[in-house]
Amino acid sequence: MGDGRQSGSTHYGIVVERLPDTLYAVKLEETKQRIVAHILASRRRNFVRLLPGDRVTVELTTRNRSRGRVVRRDTDRYQDVFGSDPS
């Protein structure tokens, strides 16, 4: 028996907007699909704040492909979104 969790597929995306209750709208890079994602519980404890434009790694659920969770925030935010480093 397991703990009821099913692992989903991992994708890269960009945070489009911040929604209420620690939810985020994320646009996937591969499919350009817009999904709703929440932060992983351990990240929430450490108070990680995501901003629109942040590049993130998202794990999609197996039951509902329009929902997922943010596994990590990638550090190369400006490089991917805007094409160059602003500094």
ChimeraX attribute file (.defattr): number of C-alpha atoms within 10 A of each C-alpha:
attribute: neighborCount
match mode: 1-to-1
recipient: residues
	/A:1	3
	/A:2	5
	/A:3	5
	/A:4	6
	/A:5	7
	/A:6	9
	/A:7	10
	/A:8	15
	/A:9	11
	/A:10	15
	/A:11	17
	/A:12	18
	/A:13	26
	/A:14	26
	/A:15	23
	/A:16	19
	/A:17	16
	/A:18	17
	/A:19	12
	/A:20	6
	/A:21	7
	/A:22	12
	/A:23	17
	/A:24	24
	/A:25	19
	/A:26	32
	/A:27	21
	/A:28	20
	/A:29	13
	/A:30	9
	/A:31	9
	/A:32	11
	/A:33	12
	/A:34	17
	/A:35	20
	/A:36	21
	/A:37	24
	/A:38	19
	/A:39	22
	/A:40	16
	/A:41	12
	/A:42	10
	/A:43	14
	/A:44	12
	/A:45	9
	/A:46	8
	/A:47	10
	/A:48	13
	/A:49	12
	/A:50	18
	/A:51	14
	/A:52	14
	/A:53	18
	/A:54	21
	/A:55	27
	/A:56	24
	/A:57	18
	/A:58	27
	/A:59	21
	/A:60	21
	/A:61	18
	/A:62	13
	/A:63	9
	/A:64	8
	/A:65	14
	/A:66	14
	/A:67	18
	/A:68	25
	/A:69	23
	/A:70	26
	/A:71	19
	/A:72	16
	/A:73	21
	/A:74	13
	/A:75	11
	/A:76	12
	/A:77	19
	/A:78	15
	/A:79	12
	/A:80	14
	/A:81	13
	/A:82	10
	/A:83	9
	/A:84	10
	/A:85	11
	/A:86	7
	/A:87	4
